[in-house]
Amino acid sequence: MASLYSLCCVLFLALAIVASYVSPAVSTSRRGFERRNEVEDGFRVMLKHVDSGKNLTKWEQIQRGIKRGQRRLQRLSVMFSTAISSSSVVKAPVAAGNGEFLMYLSIGTPPKSYSAVMDTGSDLVWTQCKPCSQCFKQSTPIFNPKLSSTFSKLSCSSHICVALPKPTCGDRCEYVYSYGDYSSTQGVMATETFTFGKVSVPNIGFGCGEENDGEGFSQGAGLVGLGRGPLSLVSQLKEPNTLLMGSIASVNRTFGAIKTTPLIHNALQPSFYYLSLQGITVGRTRLPFNESTFTFQDDGSGGLIIDSGTTITYLEESVFNVLSERFIKQMKLPVDNSGSTGLELCFILPSDTSKVKVPKLIFHFDGADLDLPGENYVIADSNMGLICLAMGRSNGISILGNIQQQNMLVLHDLKKKTLSFVQTQCHKL
């Protein structure tokens, strides 16, 4: 793996996740951007979109994703409010929770297969465990630690327990972890062997959940946190390798130009992958907004994160309003005000769609311009006669969603604190 990045003491997390209507099921492999045909010391994990196999139309998939994204925004708002609230008693850390993709893996010895929600917006890895005083229904048997020879409870002095925001310590390290929609998990912290494909990784710290509650969790048997904090899976995989999410198990083509931008640290919200968005161009016009629009506020709000668990992109309201005005001016199509799609800006398609011209959209990050292809920001349906902008407005935080990341390999370098992206056809890999 040495053509683009040195392996020395570097852990990468690369996400090449395709939106559900492009490819609902993808796989995982540890490796970097290479021009080789073989996979070296990597492992693969199957991913599946949460709506895969439900016989939904493209628009139904998008609308369901928008609803989940709006709930995720609400959770983030709760996170920011609890971060600065001095009057209320916070009983547990609050995380964003839930996501758009399920990860398939196994736990224990002998390994027991299960699926869990993959979330780049939180850190804790957890699954439901017996004895379970309060558990939601799951499609696979609940994990029984007594049947695993490699299960081990963590002591209160362990670095994983110390990393918990609010651990409870007696004869074991106990945790309580809440999500912004008041879903929660609590139980005991332990280590266990996790198996990804054919590769087993020992001593992964995780939450063995004995009391779990929340409507979003029933899609899987728990959650795999892939955030930047010390509890996340990627932070615990300290080998000098790359964890690649996406259908990249046999990369056999040359990628295009790689663009790189710094990952920004937010001390009040350290789990998220923040980027420095400095400008946006629509067509040939750079939008007139101040760069301070996307800087952090004293309460930890503000900024822009890149997130796999949100379907569409959400921009600060003042910026979204200006962007919408530019699109309306340049699309030169009548605006649809029916609200039938759930998206905020839609246009009525003419009978001759060959004459429709979509303006270019470029996100200007610090040191890197992301020139998006049209299918990454507009969605058209000839049956409905509509073409819509796959973006929405927000307050408090902006999010680069997974539609904008489709057919793109995205590399998170946790050591160098950078993010790189390169356009590719993921379904051909």
C-alpha positions in Angstrom: 0.0 0.0 0.0 2.6 2.7 -0.4 1.8 4.5 -3.6 -0.2 7.3 -2.0 0.2 7.1 1.8 2.8 5.7 4.1 1.6 2.8 6.3 3.8 3.9 9.2 1.7 4.5 12.3 -1.3 5.6 10.3 -4.9 4.5 10.8 -7.3 5.4 8.0 -11.1 5.2 7.9 -12.3 5.4 4.3 -16.0 5.6 3.5 -17.2 4.8 -0.1 -20.9 4.5 0.6 -23.3 4.7 -2.3 -26.8 6.1 -1.8 -29.5 3.4 -1.6 -30.8 4.0 -5.1 -27.4 3.5 -6.6 -26.3 0.3 -4.8 -28.1 -0.8 -1.6 -25.6 -3.4 -0.5 -21.8 -2.9 -0.3 -18.8 -4.5 1.4 -15.8 -3.5 3.4 -12.1 -4.0 3.1 -9.0 -2.6 4.9 -6.7 -1.0 2.3 -5.9 2.4 0.9 -6.1 4.1 -2.5 -4.1 1.6 -4.5 -3.5 0.6 -8.1 -3.3 -3.1 -7.3 -5.6 -6.0 -8.0 -5.0 -8.0 -4.8 -6.1 -7.3 -1.3 -3.3 -7.4 1.3 -4.0 -8.2 4.9 -7.5 -6.6 4.7 -10.9 -7.7 5.9 -14.4 -7.2 4.5 -17.6 -6.3 6.2 -20.9 -6.4 4.5 -23.0 -3.2 4.6 -26.7 -2.9 3.7 -28.9 0.1 3.4 -31.6 0.1 6.0 -34.3 0.3 3.3 -32.8 -2.4 1.1 -35.2 -5.2 0.1 -38.4 -3.2 1.0 -39.7 -2.9 -2.5 -39.7 0.9 -2.4 -39.5 3.3 -5.3 -36.6 5.7 -5.5 -38.8 8.6 -4.2 -40.1 6.5 -1.3 -36.5 5.6 -0.4 -35.5 9.3 -0.5 -38.5 10.4 1.5 -37.8 7.9 4.2 -34.2 9.0 4.3 -35.3 12.6 4.6 -37.5 11.8 7.6 -34.6 10.0 9.3 -32.3 12.9 8.5 -34.7 15.4 10.1 -34.9 13.3 13.2 -31.1 13.2 13.2 -31.0 17.0 13.1 -33.3 17.1 16.0 -31.0 14.8 18.0 -28.1 17.1 17.2 -30.1 20.1 18.5 -30.6 18.2 21.8 -26.9 17.5 21.9 -26.0 21.1 21.6 -28.6 22.2 24.1 -27.4 19.7 26.8 -23.8 20.7 26.1 -24.4 24.2 27.4 -27.3 23.7 29.8 -26.2 24.5 33.4 -29.6 24.1 35.0 -30.6 20.7 33.8 -29.2 17.5 35.1 -27.6 15.4 32.3 -27.8 11.7 33.4 -25.9 10.4 30.3 -23.9 11.5 27.4 -26.0 12.4 24.3 -25.0 11.2 20.9 -26.6 11.6 17.4 -27.4 7.9 17.0 -28.8 5.7 14.2 -27.8 5.8 10.6 -28.5 4.8 7.0 -26.5 1.5 6.8 -26.3 -1.8 8.6 -22.9 -3.5 9.2 -22.7 -7.2 9.3 -20.2 -8.7 11.7 -19.9 -11.4 14.3 -19.1 -11.3 18.1 -17.6 -13.8 20.5 -16.0 -17.2 20.4 -17.5 -19.1 18.7 -18.6 -16.1 16.6 -22.3 -15.2 16.5 -23.4 -13.2 13.5 -25.5 -10.1 13.8 -26.1 -6.7 12.2 -25.7 -3.3 13.8 -26.4 0.3 12.7 -23.2 2.0 11.4 -22.9 5.5 12.7 -20.1 8.0 12.0 -21.7 10.5 14.4 -21.2 8.5 17.6 -18.5 6.5 19.3 -19.8 3.6 21.4 -19.9 0.1 20.0 -22.7 -1.9 21.6 -25.1 -4.8 21.2 -27.9 -6.3 23.2 -26.8 -8.9 25.7 -28.4 -11.5 28.0 -29.6 -11.3 30.7 -31.7 -8.5 29.1 -34.2 -6.8 31.4 -35.4 -4.5 28.6 -34.5 -5.3 25.0 -36.1 -4.6 21.6 -36.8 -7.3 19.1 -34.0 -8.2 16.8 -33.7 -10.6 13.9 -30.8 -12.6 15.3 -30.5 -14.2 18.8 -29.5 -11.8 21.6 -25.8 -12.3 22.4 -25.2 -14.4 25.5 -21.7 -13.6 26.9 -21.7 -16.8 29.0 -21.5 -18.8 25.8 -18.3 -17.0 24.6 -14.8 -18.0 25.8 -13.4 -14.6 24.9 -15.8 -12.3 26.8 -14.3 -10.3 29.6 -15.8 -7.5 31.7 -13.7 -4.3 31.9 -12.5 -2.9 35.2 -13.1 0.7 36.2 -9.4 1.4 35.7 -9.4 0.3 32.0 -8.7 3.0 29.4 -12.1 2.2 27.8 -14.0 2.8 31.0 -12.0 5.9 31.7 -13.0 7.2 28.2 -16.7 6.9 29.0 -18.2 10.4 29.8 -20.1 9.2 32.8 -19.2 5.6 33.9 -20.6 4.0 37.0 -18.1 1.9 38.9 -18.6 -0.9 41.4 -17.4 -4.4 40.8 -17.6 -3.7 37.1 -17.6 -0.7 34.6 -21.2 0.2 33.8 -22.3 2.7 31.2 -25.4 4.7 30.2 -25.5 6.1 26.7 -28.4 8.3 25.4 -29.3 9.5 22.0 -31.0 12.7 21.0 -34.4 11.2 20.5 -34.3 9.8 24.1 -33.3 6.3 22.9 -30.8 4.8 25.2 -28.6 1.8 26.1 -27.1 0.8 29.4 -25.2 -2.2 30.6 -21.7 -3.3 31.3 -18.5 -2.5 29.4 -16.5 -5.5 28.2 -14.0 -6.7 25.6 -14.7 -9.3 23.0 -13.4 -10.7 19.8 -15.2 -9.2 16.8 -15.1 -11.0 13.4 -15.2 -9.0 10.1 -15.6 -11.5 7.3 -12.9 -14.0 7.9 -10.7 -11.8 10.1 -11.1 -11.8 13.9 -9.9 -8.8 16.0 -9.6 -9.5 19.7 -10.1 -7.2 22.7 -12.5 -4.7 21.2 -14.2 -2.7 23.9 -17.9 -2.6 23.7 -21.1 -2.1 25.6 -23.0 -5.2 26.5 -26.5 -3.7 26.6 -28.9 -5.1 29.2 -31.5 -2.2 29.1 -32.0 -0.8 25.6 -34.8 1.4 24.3 -35.5 3.2 21.1 -37.4 2.8 17.8 -34.4 3.3 15.5 -32.3 0.4 17.0 -34.6 -2.4 15.9 -33.1 -2.3 12.4 -30.1 -4.1 13.9 -29.0 -5.6 17.2 -27.0 -2.5 18.3 -24.8 0.2 16.9 -21.2 0.5 15.7 -19.8 3.9 16.4 -17.3 5.1 13.9 -16.7 8.6 15.3 -13.4 10.2 16.2 -13.6 9.5 20.0 -11.6 6.8 21.8 -14.6 4.5 22.2 -15.2 4.1 18.5 -14.3 1.0 16.4 -11.8 3.0 14.2 -10.0 4.4 17.3 -9.6 0.9 18.8 -8.3 -0.6 15.5 -4.7 0.6 16.2 -3.1 -1.5 13.5 -1.4 0.5 10.7 -4.1 -0.4 8.2 -7.1 1.0 6.5 -10.8 0.3 7.2 -12.6 0.9 3.9 -16.4 0.9 3.8 -17.8 0.3 0.4 -17.6 -2.1 -2.5 -13.8 -1.9 -2.8 -12.7 -5.4 -2.0 -11.1 -5.8 -5.4 -10.0 -2.4 -6.6 -8.7 -2.9 -10.1 -8.9 0.5 -11.7 -7.0 3.8 -11.6 -8.8 6.5 -9.6 -9.0 10.1 -10.6 -7.4 13.1 -8.9 -7.5 13.1 -5.1 -8.5 16.2 -3.2 -7.5 16.7 0.4 -8.8 19.0 3.1 -8.2 19.2 6.9 -10.5 17.6 9.4 -11.5 20.2 12.0 -11.7 19.5 15.7 -14.6 20.8 17.7 -13.8 20.5 21.4 -17.4 20.4 22.5 -18.4 17.8 19.9 -15.2 15.8 19.3 -16.8 12.7 17.7 -17.9 14.4 14.4 -15.8 14.7 11.2 -15.9 18.5 10.7 -14.8 20.2 7.5 -13.9 23.8 6.8 -16.4 25.0 4.1 -15.2 28.3 2.8 -17.6 28.8 -0.2 -20.1 27.4 -2.6 -20.4 28.1 -6.3 -23.6 27.6 -8.3 -23.0 27.8 -12.1 -20.4 30.5 -12.4 -21.5 32.5 -9.3 -19.9 32.2 -5.9 -22.5 32.6 -3.2 -22.1 35.8 -1.2 -21.8 34.6 2.4 -19.3 35.1 5.1 -16.9 32.3 5.9 -17.7 32.8 9.6 -21.1 31.3 8.8 -19.6 27.8 9.2 -17.4 28.5 12.2 -18.0 27.1 15.6 -20.1 29.0 18.2 -19.3 29.1 21.9 -22.0 26.5 22.5 -20.3 24.0 20.1 -22.9 24.5 17.4 -22.1 25.7 13.9 -19.7 24.1 11.4 -20.2 21.4 8.8 -19.8 17.7 9.3 -19.5 14.9 6.7 -21.9 12.1 7.7 -22.8 8.7 6.4 -26.0 8.6 8.5 -27.8 11.5 6.8 -29.3 11.2 3.4 -29.3 14.7 2.0 -27.1 17.7 2.7 -28.3 20.3 5.1 -27.0 23.9 5.0 -27.3 26.8 7.4 -30.6 28.5 6.6 -29.2 31.8 5.4 -26.8 30.0 3.0 -29.5 27.6 1.8 -31.8 30.5 1.0 -29.2 32.2 -1.2 -28.3 28.9 -2.9 -32.0 28.3 -3.6 -32.3 31.7 -5.2 -29.4 31.1 -7.5 -30.8 27.7 -8.5 -34.2 29.2 -9.3 -32.6 31.9 -11.4 -30.3 29.5 -13.3 -32.6 26.5 -13.7 -35.2 28.6 -15.6 -38.0 26.2 -14.8 -41.2 26.8 -12.9 -41.0 26.0 -9.2 -43.2 23.3 -7.8 -44.9 24.4 -4.6 -46.9 21.2 -3.9 -44.5 19.8 -1.3 -45.2 16.3 -2.5 -41.6 15.1 -2.4 -40.5 16.3 1.1 -37.6 18.2 -0.5 -37.6 22.0 -0.2 -36.8 23.0 -3.7 -38.4 21.3 -6.8 -39.0 22.3 -10.4 -41.6 21.2 -12.9 -39.9 19.3 -15.7 -40.8 20.2 -19.3 -42.1 17.6 -21.8 -38.7 17.7 -23.5 -36.3 17.0 -20.7 -33.3 17.1 -23.0 -33.4 20.9 -22.8 -33.0 20.9 -19.0 -29.7 22.4 -17.9 -28.6 21.9 -14.3 -26.0 24.5 -13.0 -22.7 23.2 -11.7 -22.3 23.0 -7.9 -18.9 23.3 -6.2 -18.2 23.1 -2.5 -15.0 25.0 -1.7 -13.3 23.4 1.3 -10.0 24.5 2.8 -7.5 23.4 0.1 -9.9 21.3 -2.0 -12.8 22.0 -4.3 -15.5 19.3 -4.5 -17.1 19.6 -8.0 -20.2 17.5 -7.7 -21.7 15.6 -10.6 -25.3 16.5 -11.3 -26.7 13.2 -9.9 -25.1 14.0 -6.5 -27.3 17.1 -5.9 -30.4 16.9 -8.1 -33.0 14.1 -8.3 -35.4 13.8 -11.3 -38.4 11.6 -11.8 -40.1 11.8 -15.2 -43.2 10.0 -13.8 -43.7 12.7 -11.3 -42.5 15.3 -13.7 -40.2 16.9 -11.1 -36.6 17.6 -10.6 -35.5 18.5 -7.1 -32.4 19.8 -5.2 -31.3 17.1 -2.8 -30.6 19.6 0.0 -32.4 21.2 2.9 -32.0 24.0 5.4 -30.8 23.7 9.0 -30.0 25.8 12.1 -27.1 25.1 14.3 -25.1 22.7 12.2 -24.6 21.8 8.5 -24.2 18.3 7.2 -22.7 16.9 4.0 -25.1 13.9 3.4 -24.5 10.6 1.7 -26.3 11.5 -1.6 -23.5 14.0 -2.1 -21.0 11.3 -1.4 -22.3 8.7 -3.8 -19.8 7.3 -6.4 -17.0 8.9 -4.4 -14.3 7.2 -2.3 -13.8 9.3 0.8 -10.7 8.8 3.0 -10.6 9.9 6.6 -6.9 10.0 7.8 -7.2 10.0 11.6 -3.5 10.4 12.1 -3.0 13.4 9.7 -6.4 14.7 10.5 -7.4 15.1 6.9 -10.1 14.0 4.6 -9.5 13.1 0.9 -12.1 12.3 -1.8 -11.9 11.0 -5.3 -14.7 10.4 -7.7 -15.2 6.9 -9.0 -18.0 4.6 -10.1 -18.5 2.5 -7.0 -20.8 0.0 -8.6 -18.0 -1.0 -11.1 -15.4 -1.7 -8.4 
